[in-house]
Amino acid sequence: MNPTPLTDFPPPRRLLLTIALLSATAILPYLPFLALPPISDDYMQIGLGREFISADGLSKLAGDALYRTRATSLFLTRAVEAAAGTDIFYHRMVSIFLHLCNGLLIQACGVWPRLGYRRAFVAALAFVLLAGHQEAVVWVAAVHELLVFAFLLLCLLGWMQWLRLHRAGWLALTLVSFVLALYSKESAAVLPALLAGGWWIEGSRRRGDLAVAALSGVAVFAYAWAVFAASQQHQHLHDGTFSLHAPFLANLFRTLWRLFLPWGIVAAGFLLWKRLPAPMAAALGFSIVTLLPYSFLTYMPFAPSRHTYLATFGLAAMLAFAWDAAARDESARVRRLATFAALAFVLWNPLYLWLKKYPQYEWRSQPTEAFLQFAQQHGRPVYVGPSPYSVWVYRYTADVALGWKHADVLSIAEVPPPEGTPVFTYGLEP
């Protein structure tokens, strides 16, 4: 990709207009979801925030191989509860606001000349509109996906500016964001590869720059070693969620196909037709690298929606480059087709959220809502039988919503109920 001069920086009035448009685009499609009840692990997220972010819980958090790598989300959840209570409305508002902030952060990446503000704005609009990663926004328990995106992108922004300008402030932003990303989600382990890719794209010849990227790799190696060394205490490393023996290439291909179909496939084809393979390859490479950690999951043949949040930036960037090339094309027919495709994109994604995904989230919230009705009717203790969720979900649900102790919710697989005792069961049909 050839460097682009910063001639497309918008004047203040237009900049405010673009921010307002981006804000409306990020928020409006998700407003109906504010009325949804908590969804399964949402209660657990709030309960874990209470449990770990306390005077007695911080040492426990430091020793927990799983949740210490998601510490930023626990601190955020605890802060939201301290300010607004357990009402999921406010927690979900924070997630939507973070989604907007991530869109604004993409727009800020226009400071990088190879992207430019024009394409950065289109990428930001595409990113906040794309419905494929909606689970990270709607499901409060997935807030760590929003946070790792923010810190990872801040790290990359600082790094690319450091490579160009070599000012200490940009390097400081890179290092601080790097650490915060690692304590937001394990997927931040891909950062050394992305930093090295940025070093290569910028054509830096300074050995010190390469040394920084190499040191980040050493830091991530130590980070990964600490996680795997505690594998017996790490829930996802011994419950079958994650395995190095998973068919990761097949999982990766299926996830990429689902992520890029149809918009990304069309954009990639157009860029190849216009002989612009470099931006297509860079965007696709970003998505591949950021999806690698999720390709070792075993409970699905492709990464769930929430896990594609970070990789969607690659798709959004590809769409931005394709739109920019189409808008500048000499053919009026190409420009008309691009406008038609953009309108279809803008209409399709919110409609998909409202008509397809909203009923699914209502369906997913039913088990815990039914459990709360059962618990209030029968009192404690409650015995839990066959259900789509773990007994721990119901324990945290009772803790957050009813103020019960975990011992008040028992699994019949562990403690047989006395004869004649009502047992909560729930069956879900897809």
C-alpha positions, -999 to +999 in steps of 0.1 A: +000+000+000+014+034-010+014+061+017-014+086+014-008+122+024-030+136+052-049+158+027-083+143+037-084+155+073-119+170+077-124+206+088-138+209+124-174+213+114-173+182+091-154+163+117-181+169+143-207+158+117-189+126+110-186+119+148-223+125+152-232+102+123-209+075+136-224+078+170-260+074+157-249+045+135-233+027+164-261+033+190-294+032+172-293-004+160-288-016+195-314+005+213-341-022+212-317-046+230-316-024+261-350-039+270-337-075+271-333-093+304-298-105+314-286-134+293-272-164+313-236-154+321-245-118+325-254-126+361-221-144+365-201-115+351-216-092+377-211-117+405-175-123+395-169-086+395-181-085+431-161-116+441-128-106+426-128-068+428-128-065+466-103-062+494-102-100+498-107-109+461-078-092+444-053-118+456-076-145+445-079-128+411-041-127+408-040-165+413-068-173+389-053-184+355-086-176+336-100-145+351-067-126+357-064-124+319-098-107+319-092-084+348-101-051+330-137-064+323-141-073+360-129-039+371-153-022+346-183-044+357-176-037+393-174+000+386-207+000+367-224-019+395-210+006+421-224+035+400-257+021+387-265-012+405-272-045+390-298-033+364-286-049+332-299-018+313-270+002+325-244-025+320-256-030+284-255+008+279-218+007+288-212-021+263-229-001+235-209+030+245-177+010+243-188-002+208-191+034+198-157+043+213-142+015+193-158+029+161-143+064+170-110+047+176-111+033+141-118+068+128-088+081+147-067+055+129-070+078+099-040+096+113-020+067+097-014+080+061-017+045+045-053+044+057-063+081+057-093+098+073-116+092+044-112+054+044-109+053+082-144+069+085-159+044+061-142+016+080-156+029+113-191+031+099-189-004+084-175-018+117-202-004+139-230-014+115-218-050+108-241-074+126-219-104+125-201-095+158-232-084+177-229-108+205-199-089+219-221-058+221-254-073+234-240-099+258-227-081+288-206-111+298-186-106+265-175-071+274-139-083+275-141-086+237-148-048+235-120-040+258-093-061+242-103-045+208-099-010+223-065-017+239-052-037+209-061-010+184-047+017+207-015-003+209-013-006+171-021+031+166+007+041+190+030+016+173+024+029+137+028+065+149+060+056+167+074+040+136+066+071+116+075+099+141+096+083+168+081+104+196+082+090+231+045+096+238+035+072+210+058+045+223+044+050+259+009+045+245+020+014+227+035-002+259+006+008+282-020-004+258-001-037+252-002-045+289-039-036+293-048-057+262-031-087+278-052-083+309-084-079+288-084-112+269-060-140+260-065-132+223-042-102+228-014-127+225-015-120+187-001-085+192+036-094+186+026-107+151+006-075+144+034-053+156+059-071+134+035-068+105+033-030+111+071-028+112+073-046+079+046-025+062+062+007+073+096-005+060+113+005+092+151-001+092+157+008+128+169-022+148+154-007+180+119-009+164+124-046+156+138-051+191+106-037+206+085-061+186+107-090+196+105-080+233+067-080+229+070-116+217+090-125+247+064-109+270+036-128+253+056-161+255+059-155+293+022-146+294+012-178+276+036-199+297+019-186+329-015-196+314-006-231+303+015-237+335-017-233+355-038-254+331-052-276+359-068-244+374-077-229+340-113-238+333-111-237+295-079-258+294-094-288+311-132-287+303-128-293+266-134-257+255-099-253+241-075-279+227-043-277+207-055-308+189-086-291+175-089-289+136-078-253+137-073-248+099-108-261+092-122-240+120-103-209+108-116-213+072-152-218+083-150-187+105-134-166+078-160-177+053-189-168+077-173-135+086-166-123+050-198-136+034-212-117+015-198-082+019-161-091+022-162-116-007-176-089-030-150-063-017-121-087-021-132-095-056-135-058-065-101-050-051-085-078-071-103-066-102-090-031-097-055-046-091-053-035-055-042-067-038-021-051-011-049-036+010-070-067+005-041-089+017-033-067+047-070-067+058-074-104+053-041-110+071-053-090+101-085-111+103-066-143+100-041-135+127-067-122+151-089-153+146-060-178+152-066-181+190-102-189+185-095-216+159-086-240+187-120-240+202-137-274+203-174-267+212-182-252+178-169-258+143-164-220+139-158-191+162-189-177+179-201-142+170-184-125+200-150-139+191-151-123+156-153-088+170-116-081+167-113-098+133-142-077+119-118-047+118-100-064+089-133-069+071-143-032+078-109-020+064-114-041+033-148-026+027-134+009+032-107+004+006-132-011-019-156+017-014-129+043-018-117+027-050-153+024-064-161+060-054-131+072-073-137+050-104-141+067-137-171+046-146-204+060-135-219+025-136-193+013-110-201+043-088-239+036-090-234-001-082-212+009-052-240+033-040-266+006-043-244-019-024-238+006+003-275+013+007-282-025+009-255-028+035-269+000+056-304-015+055-295-052+059-274-051+090-299-034+114-328-054+100-309-086+106-303-075+142-339-067+149-357-095+130-332-124+134-310-118+164-334-100+189-357-131+191-327-153+197-315-132+226-350-133+241-349-171+238-314-172+254-326-152+284-356-175+292-338-201+314-325-177+340-358-157+340-377-190+345-353-200+373-359-167+391-396-172+390-392-208+403-369-197+431-392-169+442-421-192+442-405-221+461-379-204+482-344-217+491-328-241+486-335-247+450-325-280+433-315-277+397-320-306+372-315-308+335-310-274+320-291-257+292-268-238+316-244-249+343-256-249+379-230-221+385-250-198+362-280-202+385-260-198+416-247-164+404-282-155+391-296-162+426-267-143+442-271-111+420-308-110+416-320-124+450-291-120+473-288-157+480-257-177+488-242-202+463-251-230+488-288-222+483-287-235+447-279-273+445-274-296+415-293-329+417-263-345+402-243-336+433-270-336+460-301-357+455-332-337+466-355-351+494-385-369+481-413-346+469-390-316+466-397-295+435-368-295+410-361-267+385-356-281+350-356-263+317-355-276+281-347-254+252-357-263+217-338-244+190 
